[in-house]
């Protein structure tokens, strides 16, 4: 998460998508280095991850990790802990 926010502050990424509660916590406890945009986003059918075609190897790595997480139960564990209501 630290690397993600450092990239955000260095303007290497434009947006960081976080759990709503954690985003509010960061917003309330840090200086005004970022702002919250919009409200809660229900997960629904899930999120998409986009990358440039030149970064295909990164998407393949992400897909591999997500499939492993689904197979070993880690994905469901994370979902139930942070997103299930």
C-alpha positions in Angstrom: 0.0 0.0 0.0 2.9 2.4 0.7 4.3 1.8 -2.8 0.8 2.5 -4.2 0.5 5.8 -2.4 4.0 6.8 -3.2 3.3 6.2 -6.9 0.1 8.3 -6.5 1.9 11.2 -4.8 4.6 11.0 -7.6 1.8 11.2 -10.1 2.7 7.8 -11.6 -0.9 6.7 -11.0 -4.1 8.8 -11.2 -6.5 6.9 -8.9 -6.3 4.5 -6.0 -9.3 2.4 -5.3 -9.7 1.3 -1.6 -12.1 -0.1 0.8 -14.4 2.7 1.8 -13.7 2.6 5.5 -10.0 2.6 5.1 -10.2 5.4 2.5 -12.1 7.5 5.0 -9.6 6.7 7.7 -6.7 7.8 5.5 -8.5 10.9 4.4 -9.2 11.9 8.0 -5.8 11.2 9.4 -3.4 12.5 6.7 -2.8 15.9 5.4 -4.6 17.0 2.3 -2.5 15.0 -0.1 -5.5 13.5 -1.8 -9.3 13.8 -1.9 -12.1 11.3 -1.9 -14.1 11.2 -5.1 -17.7 10.0 -5.2 -19.3 7.6 -2.7 -19.2 4.0 -2.0 -19.0 1.7 -5.0 -20.8 -1.6 -4.6 -18.8 -4.5 -5.8 -21.6 -6.1 -7.8 -20.0 -8.3 -10.4 -16.4 -7.2 -9.4 -13.8 -4.8 -10.7 -11.8 -4.6 -13.8 -8.1 -4.0 -14.0 -6.8 -2.1 -17.0 -3.3 -1.8 -18.4 -1.7 -0.7 -21.6 -1.2 -3.5 -24.2 2.5 -3.1 -23.8 2.1 -4.3 -20.2 0.5 -7.6 -21.2 3.0 -9.5 -19.0 1.7 -7.6 -15.9 -1.9 -8.5 -16.7 -0.9 -12.1 -17.2 0.8 -12.0 -13.7 -2.3 -10.4 -12.2 -4.6 -13.0 -13.8 -2.4 -15.9 -12.5 -2.3 -14.5 -9.0 -6.1 -14.0 -9.0 -6.7 -17.5 -10.2 -4.5 -18.9 -7.5 -6.3 -16.8 -4.9 -9.6 -18.2 -6.1 -8.4 -21.7 -6.0 -6.8 -21.6 -2.5 -9.7 -19.7 -0.9 -7.8 -16.5 -0.3 -10.0 -14.4 -2.5 -13.2 -15.5 -0.7 -11.6 -14.9 2.7 -10.6 -11.3 1.7 -14.1 -10.7 0.2 -15.8 -11.9 3.3 -13.6 -9.9 5.6 -13.7 -6.5 3.8 -16.7 -6.5 1.5 -19.5 -8.7 2.7 -22.1 -6.9 4.7 
